């Protein structure tokens, strides 16, 4: 073992002399090998670990109506389908009852009333999309995992709607959408 003290170096008896830089070289090689092994193990784990399927809400329509899908729960494959009639301003929706394969859950709401469109305003122009929001239970009612966002051009507002998660107690019942909140994205047109 070599001990440096100022400009003088002493050699201690019984220890082999290490050349300068050999311990640093070993440290760098050891670090590089650990990094390479970790990268290989993580790459193998990412390849072999089952990946969750990507899911996205779907929206499609034209100037008369738009249809959108909304996730009902964070687990499983259950989705609701909602149709916004641009002429009447009414959203209707349904969820397939998984035991019968029939639409057992129905939803209905008049969004035109929420936007307060009237005969004085120009023809309403709606847009609708869905999103994922994990809302808290309120009053024993468990909300769905998704929400519906509806925008209307003449009022310049976007309104978020939630709905109850279907269960066996409300099979066949027509359930309402609940207005959560709104924001203005532009000034009102034609009022």
Buried (B, 14 or more C-beta within 10 A) or exposed (E): EEEEEEEEEEEEEEEEEEEEEEEEEEEEEEEEEEEEEEEEEEEEEEEEEEEEEEEEBEBEBEEEBBBBBBBBBEEEEBBBBBBBBBEEBBBBBBBBBEEEEEBBBBBEBBBBEBBEBEEEBEEBBBBBBBEEBEBEEEEEBBBBBBBBBBBBBBBBBBBBBBBBBBEEEBBEEEBEBBBBEBEEEEEBEEE
